[in-house]
Amino acid sequence: MLELRDIEIVQDDFRLTADCTFGAPITALIGPSGAGKSTLLNMIAGFFAPQRGRILWNGDEIGGQAPARRPVSILFQDNNLFPHLTLAANLALALTTRRPSSRQLAQVARALEQVGLRGMEPRKPAELSGGQQGRAALARVLLQDRPLMLLDEPFSALGPALRAEMLDLVARLAGEQGIAVIMVSHAPEDARRVADQTALVSEGVLHPPRDTGPLFADPPPDLRAYLGTG
């Protein structure tokens, strides 16, 4: 369970506050562009500190920890695959900065199999489709074995059918491994598809997550304005 307690983020003329708990298996963050959704993920991951407030995971303070020590993995929009490395080498970076051992290479092979890329260890990112690159990046995140996964719209460049397929894959694998997911999305259909709860980021505030179905069935005024239905 992730808790954001009395958080305030200030960057130039941008200000965002948050005071809520994320306890669902998958939570979607939705809201207008520039509202601060990606900023929230970067703060949770530890890439910068808020001006005020506490970040707790299962009751333990993690706000002062370096990114590598937090129980958090993050998947970005560009997938962050190194073009000069094979998939095996790219994924092994989740396990070691040295030459991977045979056991670690076996872990890489299993991760690729999990995401439907069995036997593709020798390929480089340029040899893959966009969907396959997304699967490879997801496999690398899974290898980090962190209990909280943050998704910063990593599948936004994919078409609707392939994006839905990737979201279903994330939901299945995260569920099997007991990983909680917080995902940024501009597409309400993505939240409806896989998110147990959804939180609106709007007007400088992260609103507490609510069950996705009832939230979209009876949206508050800020969400109606975002959806263009009110």
C-alpha positions, 0 to 999 in steps of 0.5 A: 500500500502506497501512502502520500501524506500531505505532499506538496510539489512546487516547480516554478509556477506549477503546484500540486498537492496530494494526500491519499492512499493507493491500495488497489492492485491497479490504479489509473491516474487520469487528467489533462496534459500538464496536470502533473501525472508524470510528475507524481510518478517521478516523485514516487520513484525518487527522481526528485523530492517534494517540498513537503510531505511523506511517501510511505510503502506498507507503513515504511517511510521511503521518501528519503531513499535513493531511487535504486533502493525504493520498492519501485520500478518504472516503465517510461514512454520510450521504453529505455532500451539501449539500441546497441545491446541485444535483448539479453544484454538489455534485460540483464541490466535489471539484474547486474552491471557486470557480465551476467551469470548463467543463472541470470541469463536463465532469468532473462530467458524466462522473463522473455518467455513470460511476455511472449518473446521466447528465443529473442535474446540475440535481437536488438531493439531495432529488429523488433516491432513497437509492440515487441519493444514494449514487451521487452521493456516490460520484461526488464521491469519485471526482472527488477522484482519490485512490489510497485510498478509505475507505468508512464504511458509506455504503450501510448504510441501503439494502436488501440488493439495492441495497447489493449493487449499490452495492458491485459499482459501487464494486468495478468503478469502483475497479478500473478507476481503480486505487483501493484501498478499505478499507471498514467493514461490519457485514455479513459478506456484504458482505465476502464479496461484494467484499473480497479481504481482511478484517481483524477489529477486536476487543478493542482490536486491529486484526488483520492482514488475511487473504484473505476466503474462507479467513478465513470458512471457518475463522474464529479464535475472536474472529471466530467469537464476532462471527459467533455461530458459536462 
